[in-house]
Amino acid sequence: MKTSMEIENLSKDIYSSLALGGSDQSNRWQKTVETVIKSIVSIHFCQIVSFDSDFRSSSQATGFIIDKENGIILTNRHVVSPGPFTGYIILDNYEEVPVIPIYRDPIHDFGFLKFNPNDVKHMKLPPDLKLRPDLVKVGVEIRVIGNDNGEKLSILSGFISRTNRNAPYYGCCNYNDFNIEYIQAAANAKGGSSGSPVIDINGNVLAMEAGGSFFGATDFFLPIDRVFRALHCIQKNKPILRGTIQVTWNLKPFDECKRLGLTSEIESKMRSLFPETIGLLVAEIVLPKGPADNLIREGDVLIAIHNKEISCFKTIDEILDSSVGQSIKFTVQRDGKILDLACKVQDLHSITPDRYIKFCDSIFHNLSYQLARTHNLAVSGVFVSQANGPFEDADLGFGYIIKSIDNKTVNNLDEFINVLKHISDKSMISITCMKIENIHNIETRTVYIDKQWYEDFRLAIRNDETGLWDFNDLGFIAPSKPLKPLNAKFIEIHSEKEALRTLPNSFVTVTAHHPLNIDGAESTNDLGSGLVIDAKKGLVLVSRYYIENDLGYFRLTFADSVIIPAKVVFFHPLYGFVILKYDPSLILAPVQEIKFIENPLKKGDELTFVYQDNTGKFSSSKTKVGSKGLLKIELEYSYPCYRATNCEIVSISTKLSSSILGGILVDDDANVRGLCLKFTGVDAVDNSENYLYSVLRCIDICHVSEIVKSFKISDLIPSVRIIDAEFSELPISTARVLGVKEEWIEKLENSALDEENHRLKFINVSSVACSKFEEKSLDKNSLKVSDVILTVNGNFVNKVTDITSLMFKNDELELRVVRNQKEILLKIGTFEVEKTEETIHWCGANFQNPFYALRQSLKELPSDVYVMTVGRGSPAKDYGLGSSHFITHVNEIETPTLDKFLSAIKQVADNSYVKVRAVSLSNQKKAITLKTNYHYFPTNGFKKNADGEWEYFS
């Protein structure tokens, strides 16, 4: 990190080469820069939630001090943000000072941040920079000084090439300035330079960096004429009145104005009055139901306001801002005719949102003028700016406008809140909405509301005195209503075999919702297919691809008609399936549980494959059983998550399409012989990002039947024990190299005569999970990678099921293995895989205990505090705390467990720095500091109670 003196010396060197004039000019630029850089600040900020046209994020920008006595910094509106903001500035001497937002213009790209001058301890604040927009002229040499591309100090040179450019357009759902002439130059500034002062050789601020072209070196500078008035109002503690008639004007050259109806007489008059202008302002957008609707039309050429001729945007702003609530006269020329039109000026702040509600982890606010303008919409309706939870599940994302909810029309946020207060908990509601880019397509969504997972129903109101958004708790929605039993009609499938026709009565559609990502899972938001294994008890078997963990709510849909809540009662640790329980009294339809026989599948068996696709349609086809083998889903070390292991699968002659949700292999009497399930894997993208994918595979019903029978005969949850090893198949040739004796090879070859489906393969250890953090000592009898398994409890091993069938039920196994060319006898203990029972949310990150898939990926655990996810716009994200890290210390307090971690963070005060030491998955150690913000990011989480149910805590 460079010192202030080094930066000054650097700027001298830069300007020795950048100056275009003689030595005198070079010296002047050098002295100017030395003075100006002391007023430049680097802004580090977070936009807490997605609001209006801004997405939640962490970023950097530039600002400069314009009132040192009051601590006022000028920067861009898109930095200050229309929504919640937290941030700090870095002064020229690398001193950090917190800032709060006190104003952002509703339209133009400027805003003010404020700091306390008394917080500056190690430098004398420099004189205020002088704002001189009157000196802007084409050809003036300028310097842009700021935090370009994330650097603390960057100095870019250029010349003003244009002073009357229409505001740049950055896309329909992004922030766009309008009704203003921008200044253009070629300085080639990058991200982070937003808010940089544009100075002349005397150190006067002519404009402010606002944006640039993606396709060239062009920069767009914001004129600062209107900054004067706003700053004066703040300094005098007066409201900053802003007026509008909801019309967007664009500067059009005279030749285009003539085509729109400008007469030669008026053109001559305007050219005479404004000899430097190239054209006039033309109405481009007139919003429906706005003050100018049905008065001013698109294509009208503006001549005068209140009999004062107009040629620039600045004059329009001056008139509108001083006429809020009044009616003023606009003179326009339309098709050669002069028209005088009276419009009432509206308060611009009234159509600029300063409130939002957070409901089910989603953000809603009134549609803003900013967004309505770009789509020619009336400024009315409730806008979805951030969709999470059930709204995200319903594909109701950013950019939707809600028209009605629960069959009640909503035009604004207050109406939206009143409807939500009367919605029952654990209920389905209907929402009609439209995408802001496609207003002609009205869509309907259904959303399930479950308050157990979302304690937040709050109204946030912007407070420009404190710089915070004040939260008001709105309570919560009405209590849930009892469910009524319902009937439904199952549709039979076409089949020659009568016993197969009613098989759809055994299928249900499964919907899962996870409010948090835990255990390495990513919410797939896919509909799944489940099988009823006990209709009397209400038990359903479903792939773990659809039910990633038990933190969340789950629903079953019968016959595409009746929806019933369910809960997870069992996870199989290896075979990738889950069992759910529902209340069977809530379904009156003839639900049919599957029946099965425990004859192992054999190669060549002819069966019928009955399956459900992603449209809900059932189909069947004849198929033959092929070979058996181990399911092999590669271990992804950079993104550990659950995957089925040590699971034997069978191939079938039917092509398995990705559109299949699930299916069964049945004989002619409808006895289930095999299950077709989706299994989860991880693919890497660009060596940095990962995504979950699915593979469809069939497993023998014999692998599942033991668990199913246990549930049928007892209300106790069956236990499944495993050992910390993953197995693979080993060819005989490799086994010889590893030291397997010929007598064992002969035994393997002879065993093939008795087992039709057997592969001539040995079983060896491909990976071993690491011990838990508290179990540091290594067991001498533990398995090691490359061990070849010969016997288990004295029985010869020639397939994985020889091991799993014994380990599921026994506390200990005796294994004879070949290791380092020698045979050894090991006693290996078995265990039940522990489930995650607590998650902590702190500073925008979620923490949990290491899960089994994580232990499979590592040699050792640095601690039992694992960072699962980090939220955008949070302190954790802003200060560099990454996901997939272990926390070992908080303020040098060791945190080996979640309890000690929670105890340590409770000692950290609000708005204070805390030092965190972390270790990555690749064992890279780092120390970071982050600043807490409990106003926006309180400490809370979920924890299981004595009954095994998840409860929210704060």
Buried (B, 14 or more C-beta within 10 A) or exposed (E): EEEBEEBBEBBBEBBEEBBEEEEEBBBBBBBBBBBBBBBBBBBBBBBBBBBBBBBBBBBBBBBBBBBBEBBBBBBBBBBBBBBBBBBBBBBBBBBEBBBBBBBBBBBBBBBBBBBEBEBBEEEEBBEBBEBBBEEBEEEBBBBBBBBBEBBBBBBBBBEBBBBBBBBBEBEEBBBBBBBBBBBBBBBBBBEBBBBBBBBBBEBBBBBBBBBBEEEEEBBBBBBBBBBEBBBEBBEEEEEBBBBBBBBBBBBBEBEBBBEBBBBEEBBEEBBEEBEEBEBBBBBBBBBEEBBBBEBBBEBBBBBBBEEEBBBBBBBBBBBBBEBBEEEBEBBBBBEEEEBEBEBBBBBBBBBBBBBBBBBBBBBBBBBBBBBBBBBEBBBBBBBBBBBBBBBBBBEBBBBBBBBBBBEEEBBBBEBBBEBBEEBBBBBBBEBBBBBBEEEEEEBEBEBBBBBBBBBBBBBBEBEBEEBBBBBEEBEBBBEEEEBEEBEBEBEEBEBEBEBBBBBBBBBBBBBBBBBBBBBBBBBBBBBBBBBBBBBEBBBBBBBBBBBBBBBBBBBBBBBBEBBBBBEBBBBBBBBBBBBBBBEBEBBBBEBBBBEBEEEBBBEEBEBBBBBBBBEBEBEBEEBBBBEBBBBBBEBBEBBBBBBBBBBBBBBBEBEBEEEBBBBBBBBBEBBBBBBBBBBBBBEBEEEEEBEBBBBBBBBBBBBBBBBBBBBEEEEEEBEBBBBBBBBBBBEBEBBBEBEBBEEBBEBBEEBEEEEEBBBEBBBBBBBBBBBBBEEEEEEEBBBEEBBBBBBBBEEBBBBBBBBBBBBBEBEEBBBBBBBEEEBEEBEBBBEEBEBBBBBBBBBBBBBBBBBBBBBBBBEEBBBBBBBBBBBBBBBBBBBBBBBBBBBBBBBEBEBBBBEBBBEBBEEBEEEEEBBBBBBBBEEEEEEBEBBBBBBBBEBBBBBBEEEEEBEBEE
